[in-house]
Amino acid sequence: MTIEEKARSYEEALEKARKLYNSEETSADVEIACETIFPELVESEDERIRKMCMRYLDREYQHCSFPDDKKNIEKCIAWLEKQGKSKWTDEDEHHLMMCLECVEECAFQDREDFSKTTDWLKSIKKRMEEQQ
């Protein structure tokens, strides 16, 4: 096999493992096996927390009855979706503050413990600057 053929075979196997790994029907044992064989399938802690923030905001959006608040939550979710893909801007700073306000409001209403989420949001700017 040539190097190109090996690379193509690896990518095909990785894609099959990714589909299996992301299936809701996959057992924990199969997930562990996929992670062991293909460590790149494991999400980083940052990525897991970013997705958790998006789920919290989405849940807040579903229960929100104020149009202006819904628009702000939509902006927060859109901003979180693009993280890691651009440099930090004043707009990012603004949206971060909006996200923090939404998450802290949820915590204030005693819905869940959001301390890890708020800590992660507060650290985004510093982590992005360190990557550049």
N, CA and C of each residue as an Amber inpcrd file, in Angstrom:
protein
   396
   0.8320000  -1.1890000   0.0000000   0.0000000   0.0000000   0.0000000
   0.8730000   1.2490000   0.0000000   0.4860000   2.2240000  -0.7830000
   1.2250000   3.4800000  -0.7860000   0.8200000   4.3190000   0.4270000
   1.5880000   5.3570000   0.6970000   1.2710000   6.2520000   1.8140000
  -0.0880000   6.9030000   1.5910000  -0.3830000   7.2950000   0.3730000
  -1.6700000   7.9190000   0.0540000  -2.8210000   6.9530000   0.3030000
  -2.6440000   5.6960000  -0.0710000  -3.6840000   4.6860000   0.1360000
  -3.8940000   4.4320000   1.6300000  -2.7910000   4.3910000   2.3670000
  -2.9000000   4.2170000   3.8190000  -3.6300000   5.3930000   4.4560000
  -3.2960000   6.5930000   4.0350000  -3.9460000   7.7960000   4.5750000
  -5.4350000   7.7810000   4.2590000  -5.7800000   7.4090000   3.0320000
  -7.1880000   7.3460000   2.6310000  -7.9300000   6.2850000   3.4460000
  -7.3110000   5.1310000   3.6480000  -7.9240000   4.0630000   4.4410000
  -8.1360000   4.5160000   5.8840000  -7.1370000   5.2060000   6.4270000
  -7.2530000   5.7140000   7.7930000  -8.4070000   6.7060000   7.8970000
  -8.4930000   7.6320000   6.9550000  -9.5710000   8.6380000   6.9760000
 -10.9390000   7.9710000   6.8600000 -11.0470000   6.9450000   6.0330000
 -12.3140000   6.2180000   5.8900000 -12.6680000   5.5020000   7.1940000
 -11.6890000   4.8640000   7.8130000 -11.9230000   4.1790000   9.0860000
 -12.2980000   5.1820000  10.1760000 -11.6230000   6.3260000  10.2000000
 -11.9280000   7.3680000  11.1740000 -13.3540000   7.8750000  10.9950000
 -13.7730000   8.0810000   9.7570000 -15.1340000   8.5600000   9.4940000
 -16.1720000   7.5460000   9.9530000 -15.9280000   6.2610000   9.7040000
 -16.8400000   5.2090000  10.1720000 -16.8960000   5.1980000  11.6990000
 -15.7340000   5.3210000  12.3340000 -15.6860000   5.3540000  13.8000000
 -16.3980000   6.5910000  14.3320000 -16.2480000   7.7260000  13.6630000
 -16.9080000   8.9720000  14.0890000 -18.4300000   8.8120000  14.0550000
 -18.9470000   8.1960000  12.9930000 -20.3990000   7.9660000  12.8910000
 -20.8740000   7.0420000  14.0120000 -20.1200000   5.9840000  14.2570000
 -20.4620000   5.0560000  15.3360000 -20.3800000   5.7480000  16.6910000
 -19.3240000   6.5030000  16.8940000 -19.0710000   7.2000000  18.1550000
 -20.1670000   8.2120000  18.4590000 -20.6660000   8.9010000  17.4400000
 -21.6780000   9.9410000  17.6310000 -23.1070000   9.4250000  17.6030000
 -23.2810000   8.1420000  17.3720000 -24.6210000   7.5650000  17.3470000
 -25.1840000   7.4870000  18.7680000 -26.4450000   7.8390000  18.9120000
 -27.0860000   7.7820000  20.2290000 -27.2550000   6.3460000  20.7110000
 -27.1790000   5.4020000  19.8020000 -27.3750000   3.9930000  20.1400000
 -26.0810000   3.2940000  20.5640000 -24.9550000   4.0070000  20.5020000
 -23.6590000   3.4150000  20.8150000 -23.4810000   3.2840000  22.3190000
 -23.0130000   2.1130000  22.7560000 -22.8020000   1.8640000  24.1850000
 -21.5180000   2.5470000  24.6550000 -21.3890000   2.6840000  25.9580000
 -20.1970000   3.3030000  26.5430000 -18.9420000   2.5000000  26.1990000
 -19.0480000   1.1800000  26.1850000 -17.8940000   0.3430000  25.8500000
 -17.4030000   0.5970000  24.4240000 -18.3300000   0.7460000  23.5010000
 -17.9520000   1.0180000  22.1100000 -17.3430000   2.4170000  22.0050000
 -17.8910000   3.3870000  22.7390000 -17.3130000   4.7330000  22.7380000
 -15.8670000   4.6990000  23.2270000 -15.6230000   3.9540000  24.3060000
 -14.2630000   3.8470000  24.8490000 -13.3260000   3.2010000  23.8300000
 -13.8100000   2.1670000  23.1550000 -12.9870000   1.5100000  22.1330000
 -12.6630000   2.4890000  20.9980000 -13.6600000   3.2490000  20.5570000
 -13.4280000   4.2390000  19.4890000 -12.4180000   5.2870000  19.9410000
 -12.5430000   5.7570000  21.1810000 -11.6170000   6.7630000  21.7120000
 -10.1980000   6.2170000  21.8190000 -10.0910000   4.9500000  22.1570000
  -8.7720000   4.3280000  22.2950000  -8.0840000   4.1990000  20.9400000
  -8.8340000   3.7780000  19.9490000  -8.2740000   3.5870000  18.6150000
  -8.0590000   4.9250000  17.9050000  -9.0090000   5.8510000  18.0840000
  -8.9600000   7.1680000  17.4370000  -9.0770000   8.2630000  18.5000000
  -7.9880000   8.6150000  19.1680000  -8.0510000   9.6170000  20.2430000
  -8.5670000  10.9760000  19.7800000  -8.4960000  11.2550000  18.4740000
  -8.9790000  12.5450000  17.9860000 -10.5030000  12.6720000  18.0810000
 -11.1970000  11.5830000  18.3790000 -12.6470000  11.6420000  18.5630000
 -13.0380000  12.2830000  19.8970000 -12.1340000  12.2620000  20.8470000
 -12.4340000  12.7990000  22.1770000 -12.4730000  14.3240000  22.0960000
 -13.5810000  14.8880000  22.5640000 -13.7070000  16.3450000  22.5800000
 -12.8790000  16.9200000  23.7200000 -12.3580000  18.1030000  23.4970000
 -11.6300000  18.7820000  24.5610000 -12.6150000  19.2510000  25.6240000
 -12.0960000  19.5300000  26.8000000 -12.9260000  20.0560000  27.8890000
 -13.5640000  21.3770000  27.4600000 -12.8090000  22.2150000  26.7620000
 -13.3530000  23.4830000  26.2820000 -14.5390000  23.2550000  25.3580000
 -14.4070000  22.3050000  24.4580000 -15.4870000  22.0400000  23.5090000
 -16.7240000  21.5090000  24.2310000 -16.5290000  20.6290000  25.1970000
 -17.6710000  20.1070000  25.9620000 -18.3790000  21.2350000  26.7120000
 -17.6130000  22.1200000  27.3260000 -18.2170000  23.2160000  28.0890000
 -18.8790000  24.2130000  27.1480000 -18.2760000  24.4800000  25.9980000
 -18.8980000  25.3820000  25.0150000 -20.2610000  24.8400000  24.5950000
 -20.3260000  23.5410000  24.3320000 -21.5990000  22.9280000  23.9540000
 -22.5910000  22.9490000  25.1230000 -22.0920000  22.7650000  26.3430000
 -22.9440000  22.8350000  27.5250000 -23.5560000  24.2330000  27.6420000
 -22.7380000  25.2670000  27.4190000 -23.2370000  26.6440000  27.4520000
 -24.3350000  26.8310000  26.4210000 -24.1180000  26.2910000  25.2420000
 -25.1180000  26.4200000  24.1890000 -26.4170000  25.7180000  24.5750000
 -26.2980000  24.5480000  25.2280000 -27.5110000  23.8460000  25.6740000
 -28.2480000  24.6570000  26.7350000 -27.5170000  25.2400000  27.6910000
 -28.1420000  26.0700000  28.7190000 -28.8710000  27.2530000  28.0910000
 -28.1970000  27.9040000  27.1660000 -28.8120000  29.0600000  26.5210000
 -30.0150000  28.6390000  25.6870000 -29.9160000  27.5010000  25.0200000
 -31.0400000  27.0090000  24.2330000 -32.2310000  26.7040000  25.1510000
 -31.9670000  26.1110000  26.2940000 -33.0280000  25.8190000  27.2580000
 -33.6740000  27.1140000  27.7520000 -32.8370000  28.1100000  28.0280000
 -33.3470000  29.4130000  28.4590000 -34.1890000  30.0320000  27.3500000
 -33.7390000  29.8860000  26.1170000 -34.4690000  30.4060000  24.9650000
 -35.8560000  29.7760000  24.8840000 -35.9400000  28.4690000  25.1020000
 -37.2210000  27.7590000  25.0130000 -38.2230000  28.2530000  26.0580000
 -37.7300000  28.7100000  27.2070000 -38.6100000  29.1600000  28.2950000
 -38.7960000  30.6710000  28.3230000 -38.1080000  31.3560000  27.4500000
 -38.1370000  32.8200000  27.4460000 -39.3690000  33.3230000  26.6990000
 -40.0360000  34.3090000  27.2610000 -41.2250000  34.8540000  26.6070000
 -41.0270000  36.2960000  26.1360000 -39.8310000  36.8480000  26.3370000
 -39.5640000  38.2230000  25.9490000 -38.7670000  38.2560000  24.6450000
 -39.3280000  38.8840000  23.5940000 -38.6410000  38.9010000  22.2870000
 -37.2250000  39.4630000  22.3410000 -36.9950000  40.5400000  23.0870000
 -35.6460000  41.1110000  23.1530000 -34.6700000  40.1390000  23.7930000
 -35.1060000  39.4450000  24.8470000 -34.2480000  38.4550000  25.4990000
 -33.9570000  37.2950000  24.5500000 -34.9500000  36.8770000  23.7860000
 -34.7420000  35.7930000  22.8160000 -33.6920000  36.1940000  21.7820000
 -33.7500000  37.4480000  21.2990000 -32.7650000  37.9230000  20.3370000
 -31.3640000  37.9030000  20.9410000 -31.2510000  38.3230000  22.2060000
 -29.9470000  38.3160000  22.8710000 -29.4130000  36.8960000  23.0200000
 -30.2820000  35.9750000  23.3750000 -29.8610000  34.5820000  23.5230000
 -29.4160000  34.0270000  22.1740000 -30.1440000  34.3580000  21.1110000
 -29.7510000  33.9130000  19.7700000 -28.3600000  34.4270000  19.4200000
 -28.0810000  35.6830000  19.7500000 -26.7610000  36.2630000  19.4790000
 -25.6830000  35.5350000  20.2840000 -25.9910000  35.2040000  21.5310000
 -25.0280000  34.4820000  22.3740000 -24.7180000  33.1100000  21.7790000
 -25.7450000  32.4030000  21.3670000 -25.5500000  31.0740000  20.7930000
 -24.7350000  31.1690000  19.5010000 -25.0610000  32.1240000  18.6510000
 -24.3120000  32.3010000  17.4000000 -22.8510000  32.6050000  17.6890000
 -22.6140000  33.4260000  18.6930000 -21.2430000  33.7770000  19.0590000
 -20.4880000  32.5510000  19.5610000 -21.1230000  31.7490000  20.4140000
 -20.4680000  30.5420000  20.9220000 -20.1600000  29.5610000  19.7910000
 -21.0360000  29.5060000  18.7940000 -20.8190000  28.5930000  17.6750000
 -19.5640000  28.9540000  16.8810000 -19.2030000  30.2270000  16.8330000
 -18.0470000  30.6190000  16.0260000 -16.7400000  30.6690000  16.8170000
 -16.7620000  30.3730000  18.0930000 -15.5470000  30.4670000  18.9060000
 -14.4580000  29.5490000  18.3900000 -13.2340000  30.0160000  18.4880000
 -12.0890000  29.2480000  18.0140000 -11.8040000  29.4650000  16.5400000
 -12.6370000  30.2560000  15.8710000 -12.4750000  30.4470000  14.4410000
 -12.0450000  31.8610000  14.0750000 -11.9160000  32.7470000  15.0480000
 -11.5620000  34.1240000  14.7190000 -10.8220000  34.7820000  15.8750000
 -10.3200000  35.9930000  15.6180000  -9.6540000  36.7640000  16.6630000
 -10.6940000  37.4490000  17.5390000 -10.2990000  37.7960000  18.7380000
 -11.1820000  38.4450000  19.7030000 -11.4710000  39.8750000  19.2640000
 -12.7390000  40.2570000  19.2870000 -13.1370000  41.6000000  18.8730000
 -13.9680000  42.2550000  19.9690000 -14.2590000  43.5460000  19.8010000
 -15.1510000  44.2410000  20.7360000 -16.5390000  43.6090000  20.7180000
 -16.9560000  43.1550000  19.5370000 -18.2490000  42.4770000  19.4310000
 -18.2310000  41.1800000  20.2540000 -17.1100000  40.4480000  20.2030000
 -16.9830000  39.2370000  21.0120000 -17.1100000  39.5770000  22.4960000
 -16.4550000  40.6570000  22.8930000 -16.5100000  41.0850000  24.2960000
 -17.9560000  41.3650000  24.7020000 -18.6830000  42.0630000  23.8380000
 -20.0830000  42.3850000  24.1050000 -20.9220000  41.1120000  24.2420000
 -20.7390000  40.1830000  23.3000000 -21.5170000  38.9420000  23.3390000
 -21.1380000  38.0720000  24.5320000 -19.8720000  38.0970000  24.9110000
 -19.4640000  37.3650000  26.1060000 -20.2090000  37.8940000  27.3220000
 -20.2860000  39.2000000  27.4390000 -21.0010000  39.7960000  28.5730000
 -22.4790000  39.4060000  28.5520000 -23.0650000  39.3660000  27.3540000
 -24.4710000  38.9490000  27.2420000 -24.6320000  37.4900000  27.6540000
 -23.7140000  36.6380000  27.2210000 -23.7720000  35.2170000  27.5970000
 -23.6730000  35.0550000  29.1110000 -22.7180000  35.7680000  29.6940000
 -22.5440000  35.6890000  31.1410000 -23.7990000  36.1480000  31.8720000
 -24.4080000  37.2160000  31.4030000 -25.6390000  37.6930000  32.0280000
 -26.7340000  36.6400000  31.9560000 -26.8900000  35.9970000  30.7980000
 -27.9110000  34.9540000  30.6410000 -27.6420000  33.7820000  31.5730000
 -26.3980000  33.3240000  31.5880000 -26.0510000  32.1750000  32.4280000
 -26.1850000  32.5240000  33.9060000 -25.7280000  33.7050000  34.2870000
 -25.8340000  34.1090000  35.6940000 -27.2850000  34.2960000  36.1070000
 -28.1380000  34.7300000  35.1900000 -29.5680000  34.8390000  35.4760000
 -30.1520000  33.4590000  35.7640000 -29.7290000  32.4670000  34.9770000
 -30.1830000  31.0910000  35.2300000 -29.7360000  30.6340000  36.6120000
 -28.4890000  30.9370000  36.9530000 -27.9650000  30.5390000  38.2660000
 -28.7020000  31.2730000  39.3760000 -28.9790000  32.5580000  39.1550000
 -29.6900000  33.3500000  40.1480000 -31.0690000  32.7640000  40.4040000
 -31.6990000  32.2460000  39.3570000 -33.0240000  31.6560000  39.4950000
 -32.9400000  30.2470000  40.0560000 -31.7290000  29.8520000  40.4610000
 -31.5030000  28.5610000  41.1180000 -31.9270000  27.3780000  40.2510000
 -31.7070000  27.5090000  38.9480000 -32.0690000  26.4170000  38.0450000
 -31.0300000  25.3070000  38.0730000 -29.7610000  25.6710000  38.1020000
 -28.6690000  24.6980000  38.1310000 -27.4190000  25.3930000  38.6400000
 -26.3810000  24.5990000  38.8940000 -25.1050000  25.1800000  39.2950000
 -24.3290000  25.5310000  38.0340000 -24.1310000  26.8180000  37.7890000
 -23.4970000  27.2720000  36.5670000 -22.0850000  27.7920000  36.7970000
 -21.4840000  27.5240000  37.9510000 -20.1750000  28.1090000  38.2440000
 -19.1140000  27.6760000  37.2270000 -19.0920000  26.4110000  36.8430000
 -18.1000000  25.9360000  35.8800000 -18.3180000  26.6100000  34.5210000
 -19.5640000  26.7730000  34.1580000 -19.8940000  27.4180000  32.8920000
 -19.4760000  28.8770000  32.8970000 -19.7810000  29.6020000  33.9600000
 -19.4100000  31.0180000  34.0020000 -17.8900000  31.1740000  34.0510000
 -17.1980000  30.3070000  34.7800000 -15.7290000  30.3620000  34.8090000
 -15.1620000  30.1510000  33.4040000 -15.7360000  29.1890000  32.6730000
 -15.2640000  28.9090000  31.3260000 -15.5030000  30.1150000  30.4280000
 -16.6990000  30.6890000  30.4870000 -16.9960000  31.8590000  29.6630000
 -16.0380000  33.0030000  29.9720000 -15.7510000  33.2190000  31.2470000
 -14.8660000  34.3100000  31.6420000 -13.4320000  34.0860000  31.1450000
 -13.0510000  32.8440000  30.9010000 -11.6800000  32.5450000  30.4880000
 -11.4910000  32.5330000  28.9700000 -12.5580000  32.6710000  28.2050000
 -12.4620000  32.5670000  26.7470000 -11.4710000  33.5690000  26.1640000
 -11.5910000  34.8260000  26.5290000 -10.7450000  35.8650000  25.9400000
  -9.2710000  35.5550000  26.1720000  -8.9130000  35.2040000  27.3940000
  -7.5130000  34.9200000  27.7200000  -7.0010000  33.7220000  26.9190000
  -7.8090000  32.6670000  26.8310000  -7.3870000  31.4760000  26.1070000
  -7.2270000  31.7490000  24.6150000  -8.1100000  32.5660000  24.0470000
  -7.9840000  32.9070000  22.6270000  -6.7280000  33.7330000  22.3740000
  -6.4250000  34.6570000  23.2850000  -5.2260000  35.4730000  23.1250000
  -3.9610000  34.6140000  23.2220000  -3.9810000  33.6000000  24.0790000
  -2.8190000  32.7160000  24.2250000  -2.6080000  31.8760000  22.9710000
  -3.6710000  31.5620000  22.2420000  -3.5640000  30.7470000  21.0320000
  -3.0170000  31.5450000  19.8560000  -3.0940000  32.8530000  19.9240000
  -2.6840000  33.6750000  18.7720000  -1.2320000  34.0260000  18.8330000
